[in-house]
Amino acid sequence: MKDSLARADQNARRRDLDIEKETTVTGEDIKLIQDIEEKANGQGYILIKKKNKNQANVTQNVTDNLQIIIQNKYLTEAELSFLISIQPLVEYQINAIINQKTNSFMTVSEIAHFLKRDRSGVSRIISSLLNKGILFEFVNVREIKKFKRSVTARTLFINPELFYSGDKNKIDGTLATLVNENDVLEENGIKLKWKVYRKQGHAFGRLYNRKTFLELKKK
């Protein structure tokens, strides 16, 4: 038994040494990388060291736009507080309000339960934010025609011009189009510094500075 354990230990150490040799960056490797980098720089490219991706779920604030919203007193304190409170519910890349445990769209009652607030108060805030172009809602037209109202959970999205969970240069294409076609903020005279736009034929939208946005809208 002792001999078997000793041999196993020796084999394990040998494997560790082999792995270390394969994964260790040597001086020759660095010299090769430097040569490649010089060639890349000569052609206008750069090499960037890859970093470990942080898996933390982060919703980003578009600070310049929020400042304009606040300075124009466009939102009440209750509405701003609500938007900050639901950040943990914003789904990555699509900006929808999602139950992170069930991966399903949340009803008003579920949102109120999560926030530990009165449902009627939450409903009023959501309705106001929808009217102000801060929240958006996908509606099932067939459902509305049949029942004269929404029956299933409301599919609510936060305007990515204020908050976005994901890459601001790869905003969900459907959401970008929804915001462009229902730009209530612009209609209400709120001229944001950064605007979302999806170019024709592109899968994603992105945030553009206002000047570029206006030029794209003219085309």
HELIX and SHEET records of a PDB file:
HELIX    1   1 LYS A    2  THR A   23  1                                  22    
HELIX    2   2 GLY A   27  GLY A   42  1                                  16    
HELIX    3   3 THR A   63  GLN A   71  1                                   9    
HELIX    4   4 GLU A   77  SER A   85  1                                   9    
HELIX    5   5 GLN A   87  LEU A   89  5                                   3    
HELIX    6   6 VAL A  108  LEU A  115  1                                   8    
HELIX    7   7 ARG A  119  ASN A  131  1                                  13    
HELIX    8   8 VAL A  141  PHE A  147  1                                   7    
HELIX    9   9 GLY A  173  GLU A  181  1                                   9    
HELIX   10  10 VAL A  184  GLU A  187  1                                   4    
HELIX   11  11 ARG A  210  LYS A  218  1                                   9    
SHEET    1   A 2 GLN A  60  ASN A  61  0                                        
SHEET    2   A 2 PHE A 163  TYR A 164 -1                                        
SHEET    1   B 2 ILE A  98  ASN A  99  0                                        
SHEET    2   B 2 SER A 104  PHE A 105 -1                                        
SHEET    1   C 2 LEU A 135  PHE A 138  0                                        
SHEET    2   C 2 THR A 155  ILE A 158 -1                                        
SHEET    1   D 3 ILE A 171  ASP A 172  0                                        
SHEET    2   D 3 PHE A 204  ASN A 209 -1                                        
SHEET    3   D 3 TRP A 194  TYR A 197 -1                                        
END                                                                             
